[in-house]
């Protein structure tokens, strides 16, 4: 459906074949560091694409960012330090998982609020429906009992 | 000439849609059968006119008529015939024409389908459907005319975006649009029920088939779109939580909830107001999807503001129908008689929880999709909401829902017995746990979340099978009797079982991706790269000219244990008309899994490739297709075709109280 995005927006998702998603040549020889680099890359957004991580993106910017991530790791930064380094330069926009803060409060709590409100609504609706259903009168109760007894006797 | 006929037909359709909107509505108020009788005729007329317009534009595309701007901008005379036709809806104007065609088609189907709904309800629904046609036809004719000519026709067209020159464009948008727009008819029925102030089991029975059609097509449309992205975009992903995908996923979630709540309404005469609300919401989300994709608001709030014409028009349509729908709901819904009290432990109780979870899941996707836009619009701050957000919010909801499915199926209507349901599910649980553990053992472990996901998928699948088994199998009964009994079960029971099993299959495929393997390698001819249980060897590379592009092909052999089992081509295509290239991944299917070869850059050390082994990946889409088949089975149930009892004409006009098939509430 990203393909459909191209129809709608005229944005080229895949680049013009200049560079590509993570290439063998970019990979670090230290496999532990490389694994960390992949993990970080998957959470960073390619700035010129639609919702694509830099690990998947063909864009030049993404390749540059992949390089930066690996340079920082080789320089001895922790994962958090690498992320902070990139967020300092590109802002929260670069994070695919938005941080939890005052501006994203409703984003993160929204689903919980909807679930709780919905649940409360269901309970309230049930209570109201029950209140709206009149209980059986004594005469009706007696009639019902008689029917039940009849049935039991027949069985 | 043919193009002018098409343009004229479009304007004629606009005029007819006014008639379709006004006369049946007026007739329903005045209880005038002849006025109401014009509705179906007008609806068929609108469809015929839009079909002529669509045919005319198709003709312009097939014959490469470069005097038409739309054809110039999106076609090329060297393009294969199929892509010349599909190019019609690979752009803004053409896709809106397809949209209107489907709106008109559903109007005409409602007009032709007999015995589906009582007179006044049908007349009002036709009128509302006419109003939807009217809105979009006005949009086409005024600001988005696909038949506009160019003053100086060029000799050659500008070609279609190469990514779209694919069989996917022939399949995905039409399926998706039938799904989206199918819900417009459900919306029309909801509005009609609100206008008439009455809603009952007959309404539910009249609406359910339309809802099923829409759901089946939307399911297929989303699945095919996902598979298209998977093979075309070339990095092996199949779902990106992209706003455009979310735009189609939201109506699906809401529509799935609607399908279940209509069931409760039909069987138990409950959840009426909620069902109406869901019907309005589902179509609103479809419209929102069209708006998000078509207006350009997604790229940036600011591009939308700089090119307001079309975007604002679609926004106006959106506000009119969503605002109008909810206003009508707020005004008339209190008049609807609510009914149906039920026990929490029952089939309908489980369906209420299903609706709560689906609605919350839908709201989650809604918030995730629109929050960045709202935040940017209000404060100018830009944030991204990507897959990690949905992993943390949507996935738990989905898992809870999956866990619920077999329980819901095992519970009886009215007053279910949890202990009984659990005992009936013991078999399902046992089987699913054993199978899951066996798989995990063979795979030598895996991530905890993936194992849980895998178990849930198997649990839901076996639960679906058990639904049929538990209703036909009994100890000591001969097999022939069991089979006869199973065959004799209503189609809707089969539909539900198959659809849920399909969901299970899809989830198994999704969970299995945790065991997929990726290898990055730089390969030279003859030098193998290992991906999972397979070896991939570059054997040959060559160039060739095909239709409107040039192609550099890299040919690989896939080996297992030293023997070649598959040959697969990956390529890069260059389209001179647009001066762009695409990458075509090489995909080789082995069982339900696939070896996926994504070609990268060729350098001095060889060709860079990304190789994947994706076990059971096909199950994702096969599951969706099975679910859609389940929907179709349910649609073919006799109960839906027999429909509501017809009333005499005179009685119909008087709108007497029809005894609903309502059942007395439990307790």
Interface residues (C-beta under 8 A of the other chain):
Chain A: X1 X2 X3 X4 X5 X6 X7 X8 X9 X10 X11 X12 X13 X14 X16 X17 X19 X20 X21 X22 X23 X24 X25 X27 X43 X45 X50 X51 X52 X53 X56 X91 X92 X93 X94 X95 X96 X97 X98 X103 X104 X106 X107 X108 X110 X111 X114 X115 X118 X119 X122 X126 X129 X130 X132 X133
Chain B: X90 X91 X92 X95 X161 X163 X164 X166 X168 X169 X172 X173 X176 X222 X225 X226 X228 X229 X232 X233 X234 X235 X237 X240 X241 X242 X243 X244 X245 X248 X293 X294 X296 X298 X299 X338 X340 X341 X344 X352 X356 X359 X360 X363 X364 X367 X368 X371 X375 X379 X381 X382 X383 X384 X385 X386 X387 X388 X389 X392 X393 X397 X520 X521 X522 X572 X574 X579 X580 X581 X582 X583 X598 X600 X601 X603 X605 X608 X609 X610 X665 X667
